[in-house]
Amino acid sequence: MKDVLKNKSYQFAIRIINMYKYLNRDKNEYVISKQLLRCGTAIGALIREAEYGQSKADFIAKMSIALKEANETDYWLSLLKDTGYLNDEHFKSIKADAEELLKLLISTVKTSKNSLKSK
């Protein structure tokens, strides 16, 4: 699960960076896209950071922050779509990836918390 999450979050960050470049270059959108870039790339960085957490609690804390960043990313993507900066095709594709990351992170955090409680 960890490698899947690590790889998917990295590929997602690449998509976010490319979307940021597109929004800046083609749509002249600089504010929301910057927020999207920050939180969309933070997900993978936090997952990588959690990988070498000092403890199980540290791992859970980092993954929980990655989950928050994924949720925030989802918000910015919806806002960009609803304000006409993203068309349906671009939105649906990246939204599906964001939702998949959210589900994986929710599962990871829940499983980790449960294993911590059972000790």
Secondary structure as GFF3:
##gff-version 3
##sequence-region A 1 119
A	DSSP	alpha_helix	2	27	.	.	.	ID=ss1
A	DSSP	alpha_helix	31	51	.	.	.	ID=ss2
A	DSSP	alpha_helix	56	82	.	.	.	ID=ss3
A	DSSP	alpha_helix	88	117	.	.	.	ID=ss4
###
